[in-house]
Amino acid sequence: MRGERGSKPSVYSLFFDGVLTRTDPERAHHGAFRAIRAARPVLASRRTPGEQVTALGLTFPNVLGLAAGFDKNAVGIDALAALGFGHVEIGTVTGEPQPGNPKPRLFRLPEDRAIVNRMGFNNDGAEVVARRLAERSRGRDRLGHRSRPVLGVNIGKSKVVPDDDQAAVEADYEKSARLLAPYADYLVVNVSSPNTPGLRNLQAVEKLRPLLEHVRRTADAVTRTRVPLLVKIAPDLADEDVLGVADLALAIGLDGIIATNTTISRAGLRTPADRVGEIGAGGLSGRPLTGRALEVLRLLRERVGPDLTLVGVGGISTVQDARDRLTAGADLLQAYSAFVYEGPLWPRRIVRGVA
Ligand SMILES: Cc1cc2nc3c(=O)[nH]c(=O)nc-3n(C[C@H](O)[C@H](O)[C@H](O)COP(=O)(O)O)c2cc1C
């Protein structure tokens, strides 16, 4: 593993090659996350790098955020922001707490700088996460941060709720929206994870429209200031369905679209096919996603015009990737996999590189 900047391996890449690649990926995630949280007191006084971005009616400290899935339970928002992320999207949080899929469920494909996951929305549930966010907002003034990260809250469907029962689906998202919208700077309806059976069917416009309208009404009922609402879509949608979501977003006054989630495609991988087969089902993220995620973003921007906020995510790993996504029309960027491969200094490097 080599750092982006050239031939000399970084301390993190040596650590990654020597230790992390030999550790179970899920245990490595928890270990790394614990270390990041432990380092927060040291990091918190550092100035957030980059230039401010105005989007969704909010001021983001910089353009780059941590994508959903890393901090599913809102336990390390400020520590992650201290690494240089201007926003952190917690979740996916579901109405009911759930353990997720059986392990192993997280796999690295180092030859592709990619990750396959079938976590299945393991999370503490909306009630516990809401309590955690309430505690954080009470303690925040004492934290002494130079600048506060924007907090995104990503909500999804509980596994116990059947995807073909629209009323039950809406009630489930409603529970999360009611409990979490009061703490969210922006709210995301996730209908694009491949790991909850049937979830992606909710991307069909005739299901998505009433769901988004219901979440909108719920959020409005529990907040004094209007919380921006976004939808996160899959890269596996056909182009015409991407455009369908774009048209829907404009029609119902959605604030933005996050493109994209992980893919179920395994096309063009360097990882040997037998290894890929052994890993099995799940969402693929990282480098192999770059092309399609960029394409989806471009399609969206062409369709929605300049006003709707678009968040570009999927395979952003270098400064050039970040620039390409901004050129294609992204207002904000997010990443997950490159942060895993490149390490804790990566967010600052990208943010400084695009500034
Ligand atoms: C281990 C893992 C867990 C994820 N969990 C979620 C999740 O709970 N909700 C969600 O919307 N996206 C989730 N994602 C998708 C990411 O937010 C992101 O959309 C995707 O990984 C593409 O970005 P990347 O190529 O920079 O990783 C997850 C990704 C990974 C790798």
The ligand as a Gaussian input file, in Angstrom:
#p B3LYP/6-31G(d) Opt

LIG

0 1
 C      -18.486000      -0.820000       5.791000
 C      -19.441000       0.125000       5.140000
 C      -20.662000       0.379000       5.725000
 C      -21.563000       1.259000       5.124000
 N      -22.752000       1.516000       5.741000
 C      -23.595000       2.420000       5.195000
 C      -24.800000       2.760000       5.851000
 O      -25.112000       2.276000       6.937000
 N      -25.632000       3.646000       5.233000
 C      -25.319000       4.237000       4.031000
 O      -26.093000       5.051000       3.546000
 N      -24.171000       3.939000       3.407000
 C      -23.308000       3.060000       3.959000
 N      -22.138000       2.771000       3.321000
 C      -21.864000       3.383000       1.992000
 C      -21.003000       4.631000       2.083000
 O      -21.646000       5.631000       2.816000
 C      -20.677000       5.152000       0.666000
 O      -21.869000       5.557000       0.043000
 C      -19.995000       4.098000      -0.195000
 O      -19.077000       3.343000       0.574000
 C      -19.259000       4.707000      -1.377000
 O      -18.221000       5.561000      -0.943000
 P      -16.672000       5.109000      -0.872000
 O      -16.342000       4.482000      -2.185000
 O      -15.927000       6.360000      -0.576000
 O      -16.574000       4.120000       0.246000
 C      -21.226000       1.895000       3.900000
 C      -19.979000       1.638000       3.323000
 C      -19.083000       0.769000       3.925000
 C      -17.753000       0.519000       3.266000

